[in-house]
Amino acid sequence: LRLTQLESELHYALEHGEFELYYQPIIALSTNQLSGFEALIRWKNPKRGFISPIEFIPLAEDTGLIVAVGDWVMKEACYQLQTWMRQFPEASHLKMSINLASHQIREPDLLDKLDSILAQTGIDGSSIRLEITESTLMDQGEQTIKKLSQLRARNIQLSIDDFGQGYSSLSYLHRFPINILKIDRAFVNQMSDGGENIEIVRTITVLAHTLNMSVVAEGVETQQQADILKQLGCEFGQGYLFSRPLTAADAELAIAKSINLSQVS
C-alpha cells in the first residue's frame, strides 16, 4: 500500500512543484576554488517532510516517472545556472553536473529536449556535465555510444558516476566518449596513509589521465583525504569537508564568496 500511495504522491509532487534542487559545490583541489555544483533533487512532501532520494528514485525508475523527474531536474538546473551566470559574469567558468538516469538515455527525444533547454537558457553545452552511473553504461549497447557521441558533439561533458563500484570497468572505458571519472566515496572514505585504497585511487587517477579524462573524488570529508587526492593528481573534490548540498540561495552566497576570494588573491 505504501508504494502505491507513494507513487500517486510522486505524480502529485511533479505536478505541484514539491521538488527542489540542492547544489553541492565541487572544488578544484589545486586552488581550492569553486569549479561548479552537482544538482541534487530533494522532495519536500507537505505531510511527510523531506523524502530521501534513496526512497523515491528507485520507485520513479520502476514506474517510468524517472524520465519526467529527470527532465525537470535538467531544466531546473540549467535555468539556475543561467540565473547565476547573469548575476555573476565572473562565474562563467562554473559547471553544472546533472545526473542522467538510464531511462532518460534510452528516450528517443533526449537530444531534442537538451537542445531546447540550451536554446532557451542560452547556456553553452560546455557548462553542463551529465553524470551517468557505471552500471547504466554497461547496460547500454551501440545506440548509447552513438547518443553519447552526439552529446559530446554539443560540447556537453560526460562523467561516469561512482566509478570503480561495478564491472570490469577498464575494458570498456576507452569505447565511451567520457571526460570525467568520479571516484566512488567508498574508496575515498577508506583512504588513509598507506591504505590499499590509496593504490586503487591512484590507479583510477592514472587510468583517467591516460585516457585524457579528469577526476572528481566524491565524499571528501577530511583535510587528509583532500591532501592525498591532490598529491595523487586528482583535479576535483566534493564532500562535507568543502560543503554539504546547499539551497539555491546559499549556493549563490558561495559563488559570491568565491569570486571575492579570487579577486583578492
C-alpha positions in Angstrom: 0.0 0.0 0.0 2.8 2.4 1.0 4.3 2.1 -2.5 1.1 2.7 -4.4 0.5 5.7 -2.2 4.0 7.0 -2.7 3.6 6.5 -6.4 0.4 8.7 -6.6 2.1 11.2 -4.3 5.1 11.2 -6.7 2.8 12.1 -9.6 1.2 14.8 -7.5 4.7 16.2 -6.4 5.7 16.6 -10.1 2.5 18.4 -11.0 2.5 20.7 -7.9 6.2 21.6 -7.7 7.1 19.8 -4.5 10.6 19.0 -5.7 13.5 21.3 -5.2 17.2 21.2 -6.1 20.1 21.5 -3.8 23.6 22.2 -5.1 26.7 20.6 -3.8 29.9 22.6 -4.5 32.7 20.9 -6.5 36.1 22.3 -5.7 39.3 22.5 -7.7 41.8 20.8 -5.4 44.9 22.7 -6.7 43.4 26.1 -6.0 40.6 25.4 -3.5 38.4 27.4 -5.9 34.8 26.7 -6.6 34.5 25.0 -10.0 30.9 24.1 -10.1 28.0 22.2 -8.5 26.2 18.9 -8.6 22.4 19.4 -8.7 20.7 17.0 -6.3 16.9 16.5 -6.1 15.0 16.8 -2.8 11.3 16.1 -2.3 9.6 18.2 0.3 6.3 16.4 0.9 3.7 18.5 2.8 2.7 15.6 5.0 5.9 13.7 5.5 8.6 16.4 5.2 11.7 15.6 3.2 11.6 12.2 1.5 15.0 10.8 0.7 16.0 10.3 -3.0 17.1 6.8 -1.9 13.4 6.1 -1.3 11.8 7.7 -4.2 14.3 7.5 -7.1 14.0 3.6 -7.4 10.2 4.0 -7.3 10.4 6.6 -10.0 12.5 4.3 -12.1 10.2 1.3 -11.6 7.1 3.4 -12.6 8.8 5.2 -15.5 8.3 8.5 -13.8 12.0 8.9 -13.7 12.0 10.5 -17.2 9.7 13.3 -16.1 11.6 13.8 -12.9 14.9 13.8 -14.7 13.7 16.2 -17.3 12.5 18.6 -14.5 16.0 18.4 -12.9 17.7 19.0 -16.2 15.6 22.1 -16.9 15.7 23.5 -13.4 19.5 23.1 -13.0 20.1 24.8 -16.4 17.8 27.7 -15.6 19.5 28.1 -12.2 22.9 28.2 -13.9 21.6 30.8 -16.4 20.5 33.0 -13.5 23.8 32.7 -11.7 25.8 33.5 -14.9 23.7 36.6 -15.5 24.2 37.7 -11.9 27.9 36.9 -11.7 29.6 37.3 -15.1 32.9 36.4 -13.4 31.4 32.9 -12.7 31.0 31.9 -16.3 33.5 29.0 -15.8 31.2 27.2 -13.4 29.9 23.8 -14.5 26.6 22.2 -13.5 26.6 18.5 -13.0 23.3 16.8 -13.6 22.5 13.1 -13.1 21.1 11.2 -16.1 19.1 8.1 -15.4 19.4 5.1 -17.8 15.7 5.5 -18.8 16.5 9.1 -19.9 19.4 7.9 -22.1 17.0 5.5 -23.8 14.5 8.2 -24.6 14.5 9.0 -28.3 14.0 12.7 -27.7 16.7 13.2 -25.1 18.8 15.3 -27.5 15.8 17.4 -28.7 15.0 18.2 -25.0 18.6 19.2 -24.3 18.8 21.3 -27.4 15.7 23.1 -26.5 16.9 23.8 -22.9 20.2 25.0 -24.1 18.5 27.3 -26.7 16.0 28.7 -24.1 18.7 29.3 -21.4 21.5 30.4 -23.8 23.9 28.2 -21.9 26.8 26.7 -23.8 26.9 22.9 -23.7 30.3 23.0 -22.2 28.9 24.4 -19.0 27.0 21.1 -18.4 28.2 17.8 -17.1 25.9 14.8 -17.4 26.6 12.1 -14.9 25.9 8.6 -15.8 26.5 5.6 -13.5 28.9 2.9 -14.5 26.1 0.2 -14.4 24.0 2.3 -16.8 26.8 2.4 -19.3 27.3 -1.3 -19.1 23.6 -1.9 -19.8 23.5 0.0 -23.0 24.6 -1.0 -26.4 25.9 0.7 -29.5 23.0 3.0 -29.6 24.2 4.6 -26.3 27.7 5.1 -27.6 26.2 6.9 -30.6 24.0 9.1 -28.3 26.9 9.9 -26.0 28.9 11.0 -29.0 26.0 13.2 -30.1 26.0 14.8 -26.6 29.8 15.3 -26.9 29.3 17.0 -30.3 27.3 19.6 -28.4 30.3 20.2 -26.1 28.4 18.7 -23.2 30.8 16.9 -20.8 30.1 13.4 -19.7 31.0 12.0 -16.4 30.9 8.4 -15.0 29.5 8.5 -11.5 30.5 6.1 -8.7 33.4 4.8 -10.8 35.1 1.6 -9.5 32.0 0.2 -7.9 31.0 -2.0 -10.7 32.2 -4.0 -13.6 35.3 -4.8 -15.5 35.5 -1.1 -15.9 38.8 -0.9 -17.7 37.9 -2.9 -20.7 35.1 -0.7 -21.9 36.2 2.7 -20.8 38.0 3.7 -24.0 34.9 2.9 -26.0 32.9 5.7 -24.5 33.4 9.4 -25.1 33.8 10.2 -21.4 35.5 13.4 -20.0 35.4 12.8 -16.2 35.6 9.9 -13.8 34.0 10.3 -10.4 35.7 8.1 -7.8 33.2 6.4 -5.6 33.1 7.7 -2.0 33.7 4.2 -0.6 37.3 4.4 -1.9 37.8 7.9 -0.6 36.4 7.0 2.8 38.8 4.2 3.4 41.8 6.1 2.2 44.3 6.7 4.9 48.1 6.8 4.7 49.4 3.6 3.3 46.0 2.1 2.9 45.4 -0.2 -0.1 42.6 2.1 -1.2 45.2 4.8 -1.9 46.5 2.4 -4.6 43.1 2.0 -6.1 42.5 5.7 -6.2 46.0 6.2 -7.7 45.3 3.6 -10.3 41.9 5.1 -11.3 43.5 8.6 -11.5 46.4 7.4 -13.7 44.0 5.5 -15.9 41.7 8.6 -16.3 44.7 10.8 -17.2 46.0 8.2 -19.7 42.6 8.5 -21.4 42.5 12.3 -21.2 39.9 12.4 -18.5 39.9 14.4 -15.3 38.9 13.0 -11.9 36.4 14.1 -9.3 36.6 12.5 -5.8 33.3 12.2 -4.0 32.7 12.1 -0.3 35.8 14.1 0.7 35.4 14.6 4.5 38.8 15.3 5.9 41.7 17.5 5.1 44.0 14.4 5.0 41.8 12.9 2.2 42.0 16.2 0.3 45.8 16.3 0.6 46.2 12.7 -0.5 43.9 13.2 -3.5 45.7 16.4 -4.5 49.1 14.6 -4.2 47.7 11.8 -6.5 46.8 14.3 -9.1 43.0 14.2 -8.7 41.7 17.5 -10.0 38.4 18.0 -8.2 36.7 17.1 -4.9 33.3 17.3 -3.4 32.1 16.3 0.1 31.4 17.7 3.5 34.9 18.9 4.0 34.1 21.6 1.5 30.3 21.9 1.8 27.1 19.9 2.2 24.5 20.4 -0.5 23.1 23.9 -0.4 19.9 25.6 -1.3 20.0 27.8 -4.3 20.2 30.9 -2.1 23.1 29.5 -0.1 24.8 28.4 -3.3 24.5 31.9 -4.6 26.3 33.2 -1.5 29.1 30.6 -2.1 29.5 31.9 -5.6 29.8 35.5 -4.5 32.3 34.5 -1.8 34.4 32.5 -4.3 34.5 35.5 -6.7 35.6 37.8 -3.9 38.3 35.4 -2.8 39.7 35.0 -6.3 39.7 38.8 -6.8 41.6 39.3 -3.5 44.2 36.7 -4.4 
